[in-house]
Structure formats: structure tokens, C-alpha cells
Amino acid sequence: MVTANRTGASRVADIPADILQALNAGKIEAVTLVENLATDFNVLLSHTLPNVAAVASINPKTGVTKRMMAVAIAIVRYSGNNKVPF
């Protein structure tokens, strides 16, 4: 992962398209909460964990906590464990 010395956006509308694309591809890390909230977890998973992405069900309209939980559940289930500990 490339880490750049950048300030990051304070509004979703201010995130440059190339930065959002790099965030979604997992090439850079979010430096602000806004960037994290703008990240499309379905696209991120398809780039970073494509096998998990194939079984994941992440609604992009839900809050970030629910999206993160959906990713965690997909990872646990993909690993063969159907008992999610939370």
C-alpha cells in the first residue's frame, strides 16, 4: 500500500476522482474519515479479496459500521466458518 503525505478531503465532493479510484482499489489508505466513508467496499473487496467479494453482500447505502461488519462476516464465512462470533 502506498502511503502519501497528503491532507485528504474534508467533504466527499472534494475527493479527486483519481484518489477515490485509488482508495477503492486498495492502492492508498484513507487519511480522513470522509475518505473512508466514501470508499466503495464492494469495489475494494473485488480488488483486494476477489474470492470474498464473490460471496459478500454489502449494501453501499448502509452506514460504515454495517458495511465493515458485512466485510468481516464475508471473510469469516469465506474461511469456512459459518458461526460468526458477533
C-alpha positions as a LaTeX table, in Angstrom:
\begin{tabular}{lrrr}
\hline
Residue & $x$ (\AA) & $y$ (\AA) & $z$ (\AA) \\
\hline
Met1 & 0.00 & 0.00 & 0.00 \\
Val2 & 1.28 & 3.40 & $-0.94$ \\
Thr3 & 1.22 & 5.95 & 1.82 \\
Ala4 & 1.43 & 9.54 & 0.71 \\
Asn5 & 1.90 & 12.65 & 2.76 \\
Arg6 & $-1.40$ & 14.30 & 1.89 \\
Thr7 & $-4.08$ & 16.15 & 3.78 \\
Gly8 & $-7.13$ & 14.32 & 2.46 \\
Ala9 & $-10.58$ & 15.62 & 1.74 \\
Ser10 & $-12.96$ & 17.04 & 4.31 \\
Arg11 & $-16.03$ & 16.57 & 2.07 \\
Val12 & $-16.90$ & 13.69 & $-0.25$ \\
Ala13 & $-17.39$ & 16.17 & $-3.10$ \\
Asp14 & $-13.77$ & 17.30 & $-2.63$ \\
Ile15 & $-12.21$ & 13.87 & $-3.16$ \\
Pro16 & $-10.45$ & 13.90 & $-6.55$ \\
Ala17 & $-11.56$ & 11.10 & $-8.88$ \\
Asp18 & $-8.04$ & 9.60 & $-9.03$ \\
Ile19 & $-7.82$ & 9.49 & $-5.23$ \\
Leu20 & $-11.24$ & 7.82 & $-4.93$ \\
Gln21 & $-10.24$ & 5.30 & $-7.58$ \\
Ala22 & $-7.00$ & 4.54 & $-5.69$ \\
Leu23 & $-8.92$ & 4.20 & $-2.40$ \\
Asn24 & $-11.41$ & 1.81 & $-3.97$ \\
Ala25 & $-8.59$ & $-0.23$ & $-5.50$ \\
Gly26 & $-6.80$ & $-0.51$ & $-2.16$ \\
Lys27 & $-3.73$ & 1.27 & $-3.52$ \\
Ile28 & $-3.76$ & 4.05 & $-0.92$ \\
Glu29 & $-5.18$ & 4.35 & 2.56 \\
Ala30 & $-7.79$ & 6.85 & 3.64 \\
Val31 & $-6.34$ & 9.74 & 5.59 \\
Thr32 & $-9.66$ & 11.19 & 6.71 \\
Leu33 & $-12.91$ & 9.72 & 7.92 \\
Val34 & $-14.62$ & 11.25 & 4.88 \\
Glu35 & $-12.39$ & 9.25 & 2.54 \\
Asn36 & $-13.16$ & 6.09 & 4.47 \\
Leu37 & $-16.89$ & 6.79 & 4.29 \\
Ala38 & $-16.66$ & 7.40 & 0.53 \\
Thr39 & $-14.85$ & 4.13 & $-0.17$ \\
Asp40 & $-16.93$ & 1.59 & $-2.08$ \\
Phe41 & $-16.38$ & $-1.59$ & $-0.08$ \\
Asn42 & $-17.67$ & $-3.81$ & $-2.91$ \\
Val43 & $-15.06$ & $-2.42$ & $-5.30$ \\
Leu44 & $-12.36$ & $-2.50$ & $-2.61$ \\
Leu45 & $-13.06$ & $-6.16$ & $-1.88$ \\
Ser46 & $-13.09$ & $-7.06$ & $-5.57$ \\
His47 & $-9.57$ & $-5.64$ & $-5.84$ \\
Thr48 & $-8.14$ & $-6.92$ & $-2.57$ \\
Leu49 & $-10.04$ & $-10.14$ & $-1.80$ \\
Pro50 & $-11.86$ & $-11.16$ & $-5.00$ \\
Asn51 & $-12.91$ & $-14.57$ & $-3.67$ \\
Val52 & $-14.52$ & $-12.94$ & $-0.65$ \\
Ala53 & $-16.11$ & $-10.27$ & $-2.84$ \\
Ala54 & $-17.87$ & $-13.02$ & $-4.77$ \\
Val55 & $-19.75$ & $-14.12$ & $-1.63$ \\
Ala56 & $-20.08$ & $-10.75$ & 0.10 \\
Ser57 & $-23.33$ & $-8.84$ & 0.35 \\
Ile58 & $-22.54$ & $-5.22$ & 1.15 \\
Asn59 & $-25.22$ & $-2.59$ & 0.76 \\
Pro60 & $-23.43$ & 0.67 & $-0.09$ \\
Lys61 & $-26.33$ & 2.69 & 1.31 \\
Thr62 & $-25.90$ & 1.41 & 4.87 \\
Gly63 & $-23.68$ & 3.07 & 7.42 \\
Val64 & $-19.96$ & 2.43 & 7.51 \\
Thr65 & $-20.17$ & 0.26 & 10.63 \\
Lys66 & $-22.67$ & $-2.08$ & 8.97 \\
Arg67 & $-20.56$ & $-2.19$ & 5.81 \\
Met68 & $-17.45$ & $-3.07$ & 7.82 \\
Met69 & $-19.38$ & $-5.77$ & 9.66 \\
Ala70 & $-20.61$ & $-7.18$ & 6.34 \\
Val71 & $-16.99$ & $-7.41$ & 5.16 \\
Ala72 & $-15.96$ & $-9.15$ & 8.38 \\
Ile73 & $-18.84$ & $-11.61$ & 8.11 \\
Ala74 & $-17.96$ & $-12.36$ & 4.48 \\
Ile75 & $-14.34$ & $-13.03$ & 5.42 \\
Val76 & $-15.33$ & $-15.33$ & 8.29 \\
Arg77 & $-17.84$ & $-17.22$ & 6.13 \\
Tyr78 & $-15.42$ & $-17.50$ & 3.22 \\
Ser79 & $-12.87$ & $-19.05$ & 5.58 \\
Gly80 & $-15.36$ & $-21.87$ & 6.12 \\
Asn81 & $-16.65$ & $-20.79$ & 9.49 \\
Asn82 & $-20.41$ & $-20.29$ & 9.42 \\
Lys83 & $-20.55$ & $-19.26$ & 13.07 \\
Val84 & $-19.93$ & $-15.55$ & 13.14 \\
Pro85 & $-18.79$ & $-14.61$ & 16.67 \\
Phe86 & $-20.65$ & $-11.28$ & 16.70 \\
\hline
\end{tabular}
